Amino acid sequence: MNRHLLPAEVPDPASLRHVQQLCDLAAPYEQGPETDALFAAAMAESNSWHAERSPFYKSLLTTEPETPAPSVGPDVRAPLVHANLFKRHELLSIPRDEVFLHLTSSGTTGQKSQMFFDEWTIRSAQRMVARVFDHYGWITPDRPVNYLLYSYEPAPTLKLGTSFTDNYLCDFAPAQDTTHALRHTGTGHEFDVRGCIEALQRYADEGLPVRIFGFPAFLHFTLERMRSLGVPPVQLPPGSLVVLGGGWKGHADRQIGKDDFYAEVTEHLGIPSERIRDTFGSVEHCVPYVECERHRLHVPVWSRAAVRDTATLEPLPHGERGYLHLVSPYITSVPAQSVLMGDLASLHPGEECGCAQPTPWFTVHGRAGVSRNRSCAVAAAELLKGMA
């Protein structure tokens, strides 16, 4: 068994019994009245946990209740905490000596979300990712692969969530070789596009499956550079996989449609569309949202999603665009169990997808408004300046 699928225990089994039961659910897209009731009970425990340990969160529970979102549950309190709050304040529900991991959300400048994890929280999030990978058959301990990571090469002082995640994803298949696109120079990171092209050519010849993780803009730029240099397409071996995350922030002017992008990957690398998946997540909310084979971001059993009006914050019906609201009781280190994201999204019922996953799914339509806040993708995108 992969080590990330092993059991994990909540900090207080007595007061977080339902949180434990919810996070122990192994089928990532299970749904029904029983799981809804368990989710509601787990959220009640999570709210009590944070109210007892965070004066900030306790004060939220004394304000006028937010309008419940049907997708979250009519009896579930989920006071809205905007993701930007974590860029300005360090909010903890645990003593600092219980912090197991500290990650940030952006590059070397600009506002950073400071997120702190106890051992349960980070292990629980990792176990969710492992269960989604297991669900799709992407855990292959007996089959080595080559990795091309469109993320930051690790450095002694690097605490970026994207770097941590992409390197963690390499635990699901043994690495024969690993190439990082954003190479550490000693004073920062540089995008090594020629090194990426050479790695793709080398990996195509070696015959092992290739796993490509990270920022989609950098993969797109690599394929553009291959075309401009006259480098012919390569045929990556069967079983190769592309899992992307981080969006196109900072390069909206160069972004192409998802269907066109996936077709581009298939044309240049030989990877079929169903083996190309986008993801959504953040350092403030580590629950994994991974596309199905029809490229819809389904909500896993451990969380709930809603969309709220940008002016009134009232819940919106299916199909309408508003702020994405993500809820999960898994986190015990920081009062981030109900996060209002800065992303515009629309929520859709599961049956509108047509895949085997029955849970609701959402589409991200971009960031709301114009903001000075920076994400990992924005910081990374700056490395592309002057490279086109």
N, C-alpha and C positions, 0 to 999 in steps of 0.2 A: 504494500500500500504506500502511496506517496505520503511523505511525512506531513504535508499540509492538510491531509484528510484525517489525520489522527485527532482524537478527542481533545477538546479544550474546555476549561472550566471557568465559569464566571467568578468574579472576585468574592461574591457573597451568595452561595447557593440557596440560602434560605430566603433572602429578599429578592433574588433575581431568578426564581425558579422557572417562570414562564419565558424569560429572556433566553435562558439556557435551552429550554425545549424548542423554542422557535429557531434558534440558531443551530440546533442539532438536526433540523429537518434536512434530509440529504437530497431530496428531489428539488432542484432549483426552481421549477416552474409549477409546483403543486398549487392548487387553489381550491376553495370551497368554504362552506360555513365553518368547519372546524378550524381551518387555518386562519380565517378571519377572526374568530373568537380568541384564538391563541395570540394573534398579533395584538389585539386590543388589550389583553391581559398583560402582555409583555410591555406595551407602551405605558400602561399605568405604573408598572414597576419601574420602568426607566424614568418616568417623570418624578416619582418619589425619590429615587436614587439621586438624581441631580438636584432636586429641590433641597434635600438634606445637606448637600455638599457644595452647592453653588448659590450664593446670595443673589447673583444675577438671575439665575433661572427661577429661583423661588419667587422673585418679584414678578416675573412674567406670568406665573400661575395665578397671581392676585389681580391681574388686569382683566378687562372684559374679554371673555372667550372669543377666539377667532371662529368664523363660520366653518363648521366641519365640512370637509370635502367627502363626497360619497365614496370615492375610491379609497380613502383612508379609513373611514368608518364614522358613523354618526355619533358614537360615544367616546371617540378618541380625542383627548386633548393633545394638540400639536402646535403650541405657540410658535409663531414664525420668527426664525432667527436668520437674518440675511447673511449670506456667505461673506459679504464684505466686512462684517463685524470682526471676523477672525483676522482681518488684515490690520486692524487697529488695536486689538486687545488680545491679551493672553488669558484665556478663560479655561480654568481647570476644575474638575470635580474630584481630583485625587491629589494627594500630597506630591510635591515635586520629586521626592525620593522614590516614588512609584512609577515615574515616567520611564517607560521602556524604550521608546523611540520618539525622536523629534524630527518632523519633516516640515518643509516649507513648500509653497506653491509657485514661486516665481524665480526669475534669474537673479543676477548679481545686483540689480538696481530695481527701484520701484517698490510698491507695496507688496508685502508677502503675508500670506496666511500662515500663522504659526499654529501648527497642530501637534498635539501631544498625545501619545498613545501609551496606555498600560499594556501589559503583555496579553491580556484577554482580548482587548479591542483589535490589536493588529493581527493576532492569530485568528480571531473570528473572521476578519475581513479576508485574510489569506485563504481560509478554509472555504469561504464563499466562492472565491475565484477558482479554487481547485475543483469544487463541485460543478461549476459551470464547464470547466475544461473537461472534466470527467464525463459530464453529460454529453458533450459533443465528440467524445473519443479522442481528445487531444493530449491525454496523458499516456506517453509511450516510453516507459522506463527501459525497455529492451531495444529501443531503436534510436541510435544517436542521430543528431541533426547538426547542421551548421546554422549559426545565428547571424543575422544582420540587424543590428539594433539602431533604429533612428532615434536615438536619445543620447543623453550625456554620458560620456565615459566616466566611470567612477573616479573620484578624487578624494583625498583625505578629509576635506572640509565640506564636501558636497552633501547637502541634505534634501535635495529636490525629490518630491514625491514621484515624479515621472521616472527618474533614474532608478529609484528604489523598485518601482513596479516592474519596469521592463527587465531589470536584471533578475527579479524574483520569478518572472514568467519563464525564465530559462531552467527552472527546477522541474518542469514537467516533461522534459526529454533531455537525455544526457547530451552535453555539448561536445562535438568534435572540434569545432572552431567557432570563435566569436569575433565579429567586427563591429565596432562602434562608429557611427557616422559623425558624431560630434566629439572629436578627439580633444583630450585634455592637453593643453600646451604648457602647463605650469603656472600660467597667469590667467587662464580662461579656457574657452572651448572654441574650436574651429570646425566648420563643416568640411569634411574630407570627401568631396563628391567623387574624385578620381579613385580613391580607395574603395568607395562603395561599388563603383562600376567594376573594378578589378575583382572585388570579392564575389560579385554576382557571376562573373565569367568563370572564376575559379571553382565556385560551388557547383555551377552547372556541369562542369567537367568531372567533379569528384563523385557524383552519383548519389549523394545522401540528400534526404529531404532538407529543405531550407525553411527556417522560420524567420519572418520579418516582422518586427514589432516596432511601434513608436509613432512619431509624428507623420501624418500623411503628406504634408507639404514637402518634406525632404525626400520621400520616395518619389513623388511627382517630379521634383526638380532633377532627381537622378535620371529618371526616364527621359526628361527633356534634354538633359545633357548627352545622353546616349544618342538621341536622334541628331542633335546638332553636330556631334563628332562623327556621325556615320557608323556608330557601333551597332552591329546587327542585333536583333532580339536574341535572347537566350531561352533555353527550355529548361526550367528548373525541374528537378526530379519529382515524380509522383509522391504525394503525401506532403508537399510543401504547403505552407500556411502563412497567411498575412493577417495579423491582428493589429489594428491601428487605434490610436487614441490621441487626444490633444487638439483635434480640430485644425483649422486653417487660420487661427487668430493672427492678425498682423499681416496676412497675405490674402485678404478677401479679393483683391483685384486680380490675383492669379489663380484663384480657386476655380476648379471646373466641377461640373455636376457629378454626383456620386456614380451614376451609371456610366458616364464617360470615363471617369477615373478608374473604375473597376475594369472597364473594357481595355483601358490603356495598360493596366497591370497584366491582364490576361494576354494581350497582344505581345508585350515585351518580355514577359517572364514565363508565360505558359501556365499560370496558375488559374484554375477555373473560378468563376464568380462565387460559387458556394464555399470556396476555401479562402475568401477574402472577407474579413469581418471588421466593422468599425465598433468602437466601444464608447461608453460615456462614463465618466466618473470624475472625482475631484479629491483633493487632499482633505477637504472639509466633509466629504461624504464618500466613504471608501467602498460602498456596496457596488459590485460590478454589474454594469448594464452592457450586455454583449449582443450584437446583432444575431438574429437567426439566419437561416439560409436564404430567406427572402429579404434580409437586410432591414429588419425592424428591431428596435431596442425594447425587448420585453422586460417587464418588471419582475424580478425574482421574488420568491416567497418571503424572503426576509425583509422586504421593504414595501412601501406603497408610494405612488406618485399621484400628484394632482397638478393642475394648471390654474393659475390665479390671474385675475384681471390686473393689468399693470397700473390702473388708476385706483381701483377700490380694494384690490386683493381678495375679492370674492371669488369662490370657485367657479370655473367655467365648464360648460358642457363639452362633450367629446368633439374634437375637430377644431375648436377655437384656440387661438394663440394667446399665450400669456406667460407669466413667469413660471418656471418649473419649480415645483415644490416637492421635495424628497423627504421621506420619513422612514426611519428605522430605529428600533430600540437597541441595536447591537452595541452602541458605543457607550462606554462607562467612564472614559477619561475626560471628556469634554462635553458640555451640554449642546451637542450638535445632532440630536436625534430628530430634529425637524428644521431643515435648512431650505431657505428660499434662495434659489440660484439666480444669477444674473442672466441666465439663458432664456430666450424665448422658445417655447415648445408648444406642441399640441398633443393631446392624449387621445388614444383610440382603443376601442374594445378589442379583445384578443381575437374574436372571430373575423375581424376585418383583415387579418393578416393571411390566414390560410395555411400556416405552418402547423407543426405539431404542438407548439407552445400555446397554452390556452390563456395566459395572463395578458393583461393590457400592455400596450406598447406606446412609446412616444417618439415623436420626431423633433429634433432640435433644429430650429430655424435661424439660429445665430444669437449674438449677444444683444441685450437690450440697451439702446441708447449709445452715447459716446462716453467712454470712461477712460480715466488715466490709469486705472488698475491694470496690472500686468499679470499674466499667467505664465506657466512654464512654456506654453506654445508661443506666446508673444515674445518672450525673451529669446527663445530658440530661433524664432523667425528673423530676428535681427541679424543672426549669423548669415542669413541668405543675402543681406544687402551687398550689392556689388558683385554678386556671384552670377547673376543672370547674364 
